[in-house]
Amino acid sequence: MTSTDPTPAVCRTHRAALRALVPFVALALALSACTQGGPTTEPTDQETAVQSSTPAQDGSAAPSPASSTPPASSPAPSTPTPTTPPASTPPASTNALLTISVQQDASSEPVQYVLECVDGAPGPATTHPNADAACASLARLGTAFFTARPRKDVACTQQYGGPQTASITGELDGTAVTGSFALTDGCQISRWNSAKDLLGAPGAQ
């Protein structure tokens, strides 16, 4: 039976050749995609979050929300409350009326002074040449200096300070006082020095 297909034989040959080339073209395209790193895909949400948290390679990191928040201002230091200083103890109000006699040696006439202290200050009857220091010395010594008994267990150095002698009699803060002074040993010299504002320095004329 004779074929009735109007398509020329040449066209049929061309179509057969094209059908044979299609697999090779598809293979070539696939190989080309593999050599170029494969098809690009859209990043997932997880990859986007990781990339956004990675600092930029140029060293400038995106500021975090905390860095844009201004630091909380520290509270202003409270002003210290001034404290009232304790009241100072008022000086002792020494009142005295004493007669002081100082003799340079046995052959000399004694020199006498009157020392009056009113509330620690020299009074009008004072004839003492150093009345301010004498009243301050009385406030420091007190009546105990005149009423104290010498201690027998104290050894006194055997030194001689001179022939001077002195005596004090009168009233100190309402108490009658009397005292004798000499320079015959170390204990007596020390006692005189304690009262030198009243008696004068040892050896002074």
KOLTOR-493155 format. One record per residue: residue number from 1; x, y, z of N, C-alpha, C, O in turn. Coordinates in steps of 0.2 Angstrom, whole numbers. Example, Ala and Ser with C-alpha at 12.3 -4.5 7.8 and 13.67 -1.06 7.14 Angstrom:
<lumzas>
LUMZA,i,npx,npy,npz,capx,capy,capz,cpx,cpy,cpz,opx,opy,opz
LUMZA,1,66,-28,39,62,-22,39,66,-16,39,71,-17,42
LUMZA,2,64,-11,35,68,-5,36,64,0,39,67,6,40
</lumzas>
This chain:
<lumzas>
LUMZA,i,npx,npy,npz,capx,capy,capz,cpx,cpy,cpz,opx,opy,opz
LUMZA,1,4,-6,0,0,0,0,4,6,0,9,6,4
LUMZA,2,2,11,-4,7,17,-5,5,22,0,-1,23,1
LUMZA,3,10,25,4,9,30,9,7,37,6,9,39,1
LUMZA,4,2,40,10,-1,46,8,1,52,12,-2,57,11
LUMZA,5,6,52,17,9,57,21,12,62,16,16,61,13
LUMZA,6,8,68,17,11,74,12,17,77,14,21,80,10
LUMZA,7,20,75,20,26,79,23,32,76,19,32,70,19
LUMZA,8,36,80,17,41,77,13,46,73,18,45,74,24
LUMZA,9,50,69,15,54,65,19,59,69,22,62,67,28
LUMZA,10,61,74,19,67,79,22,64,82,29,68,82,33
LUMZA,11,58,84,29,55,87,35,55,82,41,56,83,47
LUMZA,12,53,76,39,53,71,44,60,69,47,60,68,53
LUMZA,13,65,70,43,71,69,45,74,74,50,77,73,55
LUMZA,14,72,80,48,74,86,53,70,85,59,73,87,65
LUMZA,15,64,83,59,60,83,66,64,77,70,64,78,76
LUMZA,16,65,72,67,69,66,71,75,69,74,77,67,79
LUMZA,17,79,73,70,85,75,72,84,80,78,88,79,83
LUMZA,18,79,84,78,78,89,84,76,85,90,78,87,95
LUMZA,19,72,80,89,70,76,95,76,73,98,76,71,104
LUMZA,20,80,71,94,86,68,97,91,73,100,94,71,105
LUMZA,21,91,79,98,95,84,102,92,87,108,96,89,112
LUMZA,22,85,86,109,82,89,115,86,86,122,87,90,126
LUMZA,23,87,80,122,90,77,129,97,80,130,99,82,135
LUMZA,24,101,81,124,107,84,125,107,91,127,111,93,131
LUMZA,25,102,95,124,102,102,127,100,102,134,103,107,138
LUMZA,26,95,98,136,93,98,143,99,96,148,100,99,153
LUMZA,27,103,92,146,109,90,149,114,95,150,117,96,155
LUMZA,28,115,99,144,120,104,144,118,110,149,122,113,152
LUMZA,29,111,111,149,109,117,153,110,115,161,111,119,165
LUMZA,30,108,108,162,109,106,169,117,106,171,118,109,177
LUMZA,31,121,104,167,128,105,169,130,112,170,134,114,174
LUMZA,32,128,117,165,129,124,166,127,127,173,130,131,176
LUMZA,33,121,125,175,119,127,182,123,124,187,124,128,192
LUMZA,34,125,118,187,130,116,192,136,119,193,139,121,198
LUMZA,35,139,121,187,146,124,187,145,132,190,150,134,192
LUMZA,36,139,135,190,138,141,192,136,142,199,133,147,201
LUMZA,37,136,136,203,134,136,210,127,134,211,124,135,217
LUMZA,38,123,132,206,117,129,207,112,135,207,113,141,207
LUMZA,39,105,133,207,100,138,206,100,142,213,101,139,218
LUMZA,40,98,148,212,98,152,218,91,151,221,86,151,218
LUMZA,41,91,151,228,85,150,232,84,156,237,89,159,239
LUMZA,42,78,158,238,76,163,243,78,161,250,77,155,252
LUMZA,43,81,165,254,83,163,261,77,162,265,72,166,264
LUMZA,44,78,158,270,72,156,274,72,162,280,77,166,280
LUMZA,45,67,162,284,66,167,289,71,166,294,74,171,297
LUMZA,46,73,160,296,79,158,301,85,161,298,89,164,302
LUMZA,47,87,160,291,93,163,289,93,170,289,98,173,290
LUMZA,48,87,173,288,87,181,288,89,183,295,92,188,296
LUMZA,49,86,180,300,87,182,307,94,181,309,97,186,312
LUMZA,50,98,176,306,105,175,308,109,180,305,113,183,308
LUMZA,51,107,182,298,111,187,294,110,194,298,115,198,298
LUMZA,52,104,195,300,103,202,303,107,203,309,109,208,311
LUMZA,53,108,197,313,111,198,320,119,198,319,122,199,324
LUMZA,54,121,196,313,129,196,312,131,203,310,128,206,306
LUMZA,55,136,205,314,139,212,313,142,213,306,144,208,303
LUMZA,56,141,219,303,144,221,297,151,220,297,155,221,302
LUMZA,57,154,218,291,161,216,290,165,222,291,172,222,292
LUMZA,58,163,228,290,167,234,290,168,237,297,171,242,298
LUMZA,59,166,233,303,167,234,310,162,239,313,162,240,319
LUMZA,60,157,241,309,152,245,312,145,241,313,142,239,308
LUMZA,61,144,240,319,138,236,321,132,240,322,133,246,324
LUMZA,62,126,238,320,120,242,321,119,243,328,120,238,333
LUMZA,63,117,249,330,116,250,337,111,246,340,105,246,337
LUMZA,64,112,244,346,107,240,349,102,245,353,103,250,354
LUMZA,65,96,242,354,91,247,357,93,249,364,91,255,366
LUMZA,66,97,245,367,99,248,374,104,254,373,104,258,378
LUMZA,67,108,254,368,113,259,367,110,266,366,112,271,367
LUMZA,68,104,266,363,100,272,361,96,275,367,94,280,367
LUMZA,69,96,271,372,92,273,378,97,277,383,102,275,384
LUMZA,70,95,283,384,100,288,388,101,284,395,96,282,398
LUMZA,71,107,285,398,108,282,405,103,285,410,102,292,410
LUMZA,72,101,282,415,97,284,420,101,289,424,107,287,426
LUMZA,73,99,295,426,103,300,430,103,297,437,98,295,440
LUMZA,74,109,298,440,110,296,447,107,301,451,107,307,449
LUMZA,75,104,299,457,101,304,461,106,309,464,112,307,465
LUMZA,76,104,315,464,108,320,467,110,319,474,106,317,478
LUMZA,77,116,320,476,118,318,483,115,323,488,114,329,487
LUMZA,78,112,320,493,109,323,498,114,328,502,119,326,503
LUMZA,79,111,334,503,115,339,507,116,336,514,111,336,517
LUMZA,80,122,335,516,123,333,523,120,338,528,121,344,528
LUMZA,81,116,336,533,114,340,538,119,342,543,123,338,546
LUMZA,82,120,349,543,126,351,548,124,349,555,119,350,558
LUMZA,83,129,346,558,129,344,565,131,350,570,135,353,568
LUMZA,84,127,350,575,129,355,580,135,353,584,134,348,587
LUMZA,85,140,357,584,146,355,588,144,355,596,140,359,598
LUMZA,86,147,350,599,145,350,606,148,356,610,153,359,608
LUMZA,87,144,358,615,145,364,618,152,363,622,153,358,625
LUMZA,88,156,368,621,163,367,625,162,368,632,158,372,634
LUMZA,89,166,365,636,166,365,643,168,372,645,174,374,644
LUMZA,90,164,376,649,166,383,651,172,382,656,173,377,659
LUMZA,91,177,387,655,182,387,660,180,387,667,175,390,669
LUMZA,92,184,384,671,183,384,678,183,391,681,187,395,680
LUMZA,93,177,392,685,177,399,688,180,399,695,177,397,700
LUMZA,94,187,400,695,191,400,701,190,406,705,191,412,702
LUMZA,95,189,406,711,189,412,716,194,411,721,194,405,724
LUMZA,96,198,415,722,204,415,727,206,421,730,205,427,726
LUMZA,97,208,421,736,211,427,739,217,424,743,216,422,749
LUMZA,98,223,425,740,229,422,743,234,427,744,235,432,741
LUMZA,99,238,426,749,244,429,751,250,425,749,251,420,752
LUMZA,100,255,428,745,260,424,743,267,427,745,268,433,744
LUMZA,101,271,424,748,277,426,751,283,422,748,283,416,748
LUMZA,102,288,426,746,294,423,742,300,426,746,301,432,746
LUMZA,103,305,422,748,311,424,751,317,421,748,317,415,747
LUMZA,104,321,425,746,327,423,742,332,419,746,335,414,743
LUMZA,105,333,421,752,338,417,757,336,419,764,332,424,765
LUMZA,106,339,416,768,338,417,775,339,424,778,336,427,782
LUMZA,107,344,428,774,345,435,777,341,440,773,342,446,774
LUMZA,108,337,438,768,333,443,764,326,444,767,324,439,770
LUMZA,109,323,450,766,317,451,768,312,447,763,313,448,757
LUMZA,110,307,444,765,302,441,760,298,446,756,297,452,759
LUMZA,111,297,445,750,292,449,746,285,446,746,285,440,745
LUMZA,112,280,450,747,274,447,747,269,450,742,270,456,740
LUMZA,113,265,446,739,260,448,734,253,446,737,252,441,741
LUMZA,114,248,449,734,241,447,735,238,445,728,239,449,723
LUMZA,115,235,439,728,232,437,722,225,436,723,223,431,727
LUMZA,116,221,440,720,214,439,720,211,437,713,213,440,708
LUMZA,117,207,431,713,204,429,707,197,429,708,194,426,713
LUMZA,118,193,432,703,186,432,703,183,429,697,184,431,691
LUMZA,119,180,423,698,178,419,692,184,418,687,183,419,681
LUMZA,120,189,416,689,195,415,685,199,421,682,204,420,679
LUMZA,121,197,427,684,200,433,681,203,437,687,200,436,693
LUMZA,122,209,440,686,212,444,692,207,449,695,203,453,691
LUMZA,123,206,449,701,202,454,705,205,461,706,211,461,705
LUMZA,124,201,466,709,204,472,710,210,472,716,214,477,716
LUMZA,125,210,468,720,214,468,726,221,465,724,226,465,728
LUMZA,126,222,462,718,228,459,716,234,464,715,233,469,712
LUMZA,127,240,461,718,246,465,717,251,460,714,257,462,713
LUMZA,128,249,454,712,254,449,709,256,452,702,252,454,698
LUMZA,129,262,451,700,265,454,694,262,450,688,263,453,682
LUMZA,130,260,444,689,258,440,683,251,436,685,251,430,685
LUMZA,131,247,441,686,240,439,689,236,434,685,233,429,687
LUMZA,132,236,436,678,232,432,673,235,424,673,231,420,674
LUMZA,133,241,423,673,244,417,673,243,413,679,242,407,680
LUMZA,134,244,417,685,243,414,692,236,412,693,235,406,695
LUMZA,135,231,416,690,224,413,691,223,407,687,219,402,689
LUMZA,136,225,407,681,225,401,677,228,395,680,226,389,679
LUMZA,137,234,396,683,237,391,686,233,388,692,233,382,693
LUMZA,138,230,392,696,226,390,701,220,386,699,218,381,702
LUMZA,139,217,388,693,212,384,690,214,377,688,210,372,689
LUMZA,140,220,376,686,223,370,684,225,366,690,224,359,690
LUMZA,141,228,369,695,230,365,701,225,363,706,224,357,708
LUMZA,142,220,367,707,214,366,712,217,365,719,223,366,720
LUMZA,143,212,364,723,214,364,730,218,357,732,221,357,737
LUMZA,144,217,352,728,221,346,729,228,347,729,232,343,733
LUMZA,145,231,352,726,238,353,725,240,355,732,246,354,734
LUMZA,146,236,359,736,238,361,743,237,356,748,240,356,753
LUMZA,147,232,352,747,230,348,753,233,341,752,232,337,757
LUMZA,148,236,339,746,239,333,745,245,332,750,249,336,752
LUMZA,149,245,326,753,251,324,757,257,321,753,255,317,748
LUMZA,150,263,322,755,268,319,751,269,312,752,267,309,758
LUMZA,151,270,308,747,270,301,747,277,299,750,283,301,748
LUMZA,152,277,294,754,283,292,757,286,286,753,292,285,754
LUMZA,153,283,283,748,286,278,744,290,281,738,292,277,734
LUMZA,154,290,288,737,293,291,732,301,293,734,301,297,739
LUMZA,155,305,291,730,312,293,732,314,299,728,313,300,722
LUMZA,156,316,304,732,318,311,729,325,311,728,329,309,732
LUMZA,157,327,314,722,334,315,720,337,320,725,334,325,727
LUMZA,158,343,318,727,347,323,732,350,328,728,356,328,727
LUMZA,159,347,333,726,349,339,723,347,345,726,342,346,729
LUMZA,160,351,350,726,350,357,729,349,362,724,353,363,719
LUMZA,161,343,365,724,341,370,719,342,377,722,341,382,717
LUMZA,162,344,378,728,345,385,730,342,387,737,338,382,739
LUMZA,163,343,392,740,340,394,746,333,397,746,331,399,752
LUMZA,164,330,398,741,324,401,740,319,397,744,319,391,744
LUMZA,165,314,401,748,308,398,751,302,402,749,303,408,747
LUMZA,166,296,399,750,290,403,749,284,399,753,285,394,755
LUMZA,167,279,403,753,273,401,757,267,404,753,267,410,751
LUMZA,168,261,400,754,255,403,751,250,401,756,249,396,759
LUMZA,169,246,406,758,240,405,763,234,409,760,235,414,756
LUMZA,170,228,407,762,222,410,760,217,406,759,216,400,762
LUMZA,171,212,408,754,206,404,753,206,403,745,207,407,741
LUMZA,172,204,396,743,204,395,736,197,391,735,196,385,738
LUMZA,173,192,394,731,186,391,730,182,389,737,180,383,737
LUMZA,174,183,393,742,179,392,748,183,387,753,180,385,758
LUMZA,175,189,385,751,193,380,755,199,384,757,203,387,753
LUMZA,176,201,384,764,207,387,767,213,382,764,213,376,765
LUMZA,177,218,386,762,224,382,759,230,385,762,230,391,764
LUMZA,178,235,381,763,241,384,765,247,379,762,246,373,761
LUMZA,179,252,382,760,258,378,757,265,381,758,265,387,758
LUMZA,180,269,377,759,276,379,760,281,376,754,279,370,752
LUMZA,181,285,380,752,289,378,746,297,379,748,299,384,751
LUMZA,182,301,374,745,308,375,745,311,372,739,308,369,735
LUMZA,183,318,372,739,322,369,734,327,364,736,333,364,733
LUMZA,184,326,361,741,331,357,745,332,350,742,337,347,743
LUMZA,185,327,347,737,328,341,734,324,341,728,321,346,726
LUMZA,186,325,335,724,321,335,718,314,335,718,310,338,714
LUMZA,187,311,332,723,303,333,724,301,340,725,296,342,723
LUMZA,188,305,343,730,303,350,731,304,355,725,300,359,724
LUMZA,189,309,354,721,310,358,715,304,356,710,302,361,707
LUMZA,190,302,350,709,297,349,705,290,352,707,287,355,703
LUMZA,191,289,352,714,283,355,716,283,363,715,278,366,714
LUMZA,192,289,366,716,290,373,715,288,374,708,285,379,706
LUMZA,193,291,370,703,290,372,696,283,371,694,280,375,690
LUMZA,194,279,367,698,272,366,696,268,373,698,263,374,695
LUMZA,195,271,376,703,267,382,705,271,389,703,271,394,706
LUMZA,196,276,388,698,280,394,696,276,400,694,279,406,695
LUMZA,197,270,399,691,266,405,689,264,409,695,262,415,695
LUMZA,198,264,406,701,262,409,707,268,412,711,268,417,714
LUMZA,199,274,408,711,279,409,715,285,413,711,289,416,714
LUMZA,200,285,412,705,290,414,701,295,408,699,295,403,703
LUMZA,201,299,409,694,304,403,693,309,403,698,311,407,701
LUMZA,202,311,396,700,316,395,705,323,399,703,325,399,698
LUMZA,203,326,403,708,332,406,708,331,413,705,335,417,705
LUMZA,204,325,415,703,323,422,700,323,427,706,321,425,712
LUMZA,205,326,433,705,326,438,710,320,442,710,319,447,714
</lumzas>
